[in-house]
Amino acid sequence: MSMVVTGGLRARLIHDSIYFGIRDGLQQLGWFDPSPPRQHYPINYTYEPVENDTEVPPNTVALSDENLSEVEAELGSSMVETSWTYYLDFYAENDVLGKHLINDVRDILGGRMPSIGRNDASMPVWDYSQATPVQIFSVDIESIVVDRAHDFPKSWQRFWYSCSFIVRDAY
């Protein structure tokens, strides 16, 4: 008999799985390789959003989730569909690097990278509280949008790229 994960634990496991899923995809594509032929400064991937007035080191990737919404998924039951809007911001050292990495993220999320096992627009959710994490369910990834800042108020935001997406969970 399996336990249904609910509430804050479910939300945390989803966020952790999105974070690690993107990180693992970027790792498989070589973005965190420390040695040549890398032609850019190291990539720093952080679990939390960056405040708008905080100077960001070049090549920082920051993940945040916002705007939780919930709708009934099935009439007459307690089943709901919960969705979060996520943002992955990349403060690149230059335009070429920004375009490259953010579009890799887009294709990781969209399931268009079979070479690294990303074949569909969903993300497995893992129970990281186990000594050996186990997959407990999946969430859908929808409405992936890539954007670049044009009116950047700070110099470190000059090559600021963002990927927004919706994570949808029904249970």
C-alpha positions as CSV (number, residue, x, y, z in Angstrom):
1,M,0.0,0.0,0.0
2,S,1.5,3.3,-1.0
3,M,1.0,6.6,0.9
4,V,-0.4,9.6,-0.8
5,V,1.9,12.6,-0.2
6,T,0.0,15.8,0.5
7,G,0.3,19.4,1.7
8,G,3.6,21.1,2.3
9,L,5.6,17.9,1.8
10,R,4.1,17.3,-1.6
11,A,4.9,20.9,-2.6
12,R,8.5,20.6,-1.3
13,L,9.1,17.4,-3.1
14,I,7.8,18.8,-6.4
15,H,10.1,21.9,-6.0
16,D,13.1,19.7,-5.1
17,S,12.4,17.4,-8.1
18,I,12.1,20.3,-10.5
19,Y,15.3,21.8,-9.2
20,F,17.3,18.6,-9.4
21,G,15.7,17.6,-12.7
22,I,16.9,20.8,-14.4
23,R,20.3,20.6,-12.7
24,D,20.8,17.0,-13.8
25,G,19.8,17.8,-17.3
26,L,22.3,20.7,-17.4
27,Q,24.9,18.5,-15.8
28,Q,24.4,15.8,-18.5
29,L,24.8,18.5,-21.2
30,G,28.2,19.5,-19.7
31,W,27.2,22.9,-18.3
32,F,29.0,22.3,-15.0
33,D,32.1,20.7,-16.4
34,P,35.1,22.4,-14.6
35,S,37.7,21.8,-17.2
36,P,38.3,22.8,-20.9
37,P,36.9,23.0,-23.5
38,R,34.5,25.2,-21.4
39,Q,34.8,28.7,-22.8
40,H,32.9,30.5,-20.0
41,Y,33.0,31.3,-16.3
42,P,31.5,28.5,-14.1
43,I,27.7,28.2,-13.8
44,N,26.3,28.7,-10.4
45,Y,22.9,27.1,-9.9
46,T,20.9,28.2,-6.9
47,Y,17.7,26.9,-5.3
48,E,16.2,30.3,-4.5
49,P,15.2,33.5,-6.4
50,V,17.6,36.5,-6.6
51,E,16.3,39.8,-5.2
52,N,16.0,42.4,-7.9
53,D,18.4,44.8,-6.1
54,T,21.0,42.2,-5.3
55,E,24.1,42.1,-7.6
56,V,24.4,38.7,-9.2
57,P,27.7,37.1,-10.2
58,P,27.8,36.3,-13.9
59,N,26.4,32.9,-14.9
60,T,24.0,32.5,-12.0
61,V,21.0,30.4,-12.6
62,A,18.1,30.9,-10.0
63,L,14.9,28.9,-9.7
64,S,11.7,30.2,-8.0
65,D,8.1,29.1,-7.8
66,E,5.2,31.5,-7.4
67,N,1.5,31.9,-8.0
68,L,0.0,28.7,-6.6
69,S,-3.5,28.0,-7.9
70,E,-5.9,25.1,-7.3
71,V,-9.1,24.0,-9.1
72,E,-11.4,21.0,-8.6
73,A,-10.3,18.2,-10.9
74,E,-13.2,15.9,-10.5
75,L,-16.8,16.7,-9.6
76,G,-17.9,15.1,-6.3
77,S,-14.4,14.1,-5.1
78,S,-11.5,15.7,-3.3
79,M,-9.3,15.5,-6.3
80,V,-7.7,18.8,-7.2
81,E,-5.3,20.1,-9.8
82,T,-2.7,22.4,-8.4
83,S,-0.4,24.5,-10.5
84,W,2.6,26.7,-9.9
85,T,4.3,29.2,-12.1
86,Y,8.0,28.7,-12.0
87,Y,10.8,31.0,-13.2
88,L,14.3,30.1,-14.0
89,D,16.4,33.2,-14.3
90,F,19.9,33.1,-15.9
91,Y,22.2,36.1,-15.5
92,A,24.7,35.2,-18.3
93,E,28.1,36.7,-18.9
94,N,27.2,37.3,-22.6
95,D,24.3,37.0,-25.0
96,V,25.5,33.8,-26.8
97,L,25.8,31.9,-23.5
98,G,22.5,33.2,-22.3
99,K,20.6,32.1,-25.4
100,H,22.3,28.7,-25.4
101,L,21.7,27.7,-21.7
102,I,18.1,29.1,-21.5
103,N,17.1,27.2,-24.6
104,D,18.7,24.0,-23.3
105,V,16.5,24.5,-20.2
106,R,13.4,25.0,-22.4
107,D,14.1,21.8,-24.2
108,I,14.9,19.9,-21.0
109,L,11.5,21.0,-19.6
110,G,9.7,20.4,-22.9
111,G,11.0,16.8,-23.2
112,R,12.9,17.5,-26.4
113,M,16.2,16.0,-25.3
114,P,16.1,12.3,-25.8
115,S,19.9,12.1,-25.6
116,I,19.7,12.8,-21.9
117,G,16.4,10.9,-21.2
118,R,14.0,13.8,-21.5
119,N,11.3,12.5,-23.8
120,D,8.2,14.3,-22.6
121,A,7.0,17.4,-20.9
122,S,6.7,16.0,-17.4
123,M,9.1,15.7,-14.4
124,P,9.3,12.7,-12.1
125,V,8.9,13.6,-8.4
126,W,11.2,11.8,-6.1
127,D,11.0,11.2,-2.3
128,Y,14.4,12.5,-1.3
129,S,13.8,11.6,2.4
130,Q,14.6,8.0,1.5
131,A,18.2,6.7,1.8
132,T,17.7,5.7,-1.9
133,P,15.3,8.2,-3.4
134,V,12.2,6.6,-5.1
135,Q,10.0,8.1,-7.7
136,I,6.5,8.6,-6.3
137,F,4.6,10.4,-9.0
138,S,5.1,12.8,-11.9
139,V,4.0,16.4,-12.7
140,D,3.3,17.9,-16.1
141,I,5.2,20.8,-17.5
142,E,3.2,23.3,-19.6
143,S,3.3,26.8,-21.1
144,I,7.1,27.1,-21.4
145,V,8.1,30.7,-22.3
146,V,11.6,32.1,-22.8
147,D,12.1,35.8,-22.4
148,R,15.1,38.2,-22.3
149,A,15.2,41.4,-20.3
150,H,15.3,44.5,-22.4
151,D,14.9,47.3,-19.9
152,F,17.5,46.2,-17.4
153,P,18.1,48.6,-14.6
154,K,21.4,47.1,-13.4
155,S,24.5,46.2,-15.3
156,W,24.5,42.6,-14.1
157,Q,21.1,42.2,-15.7
158,R,22.3,43.0,-19.2
159,F,22.2,39.4,-20.3
160,W,19.3,38.3,-18.1
161,Y,17.3,35.5,-19.6
162,S,14.2,33.9,-18.1
163,C,12.3,30.7,-18.7
164,S,8.8,30.6,-17.2
165,F,6.7,27.4,-17.0
166,I,3.7,25.9,-15.3
167,V,4.0,22.8,-13.2
168,R,0.6,21.0,-13.0
169,D,-0.1,18.4,-10.3
170,A,-3.4,16.5,-10.0
171,Y,-4.1,14.3,-7.0
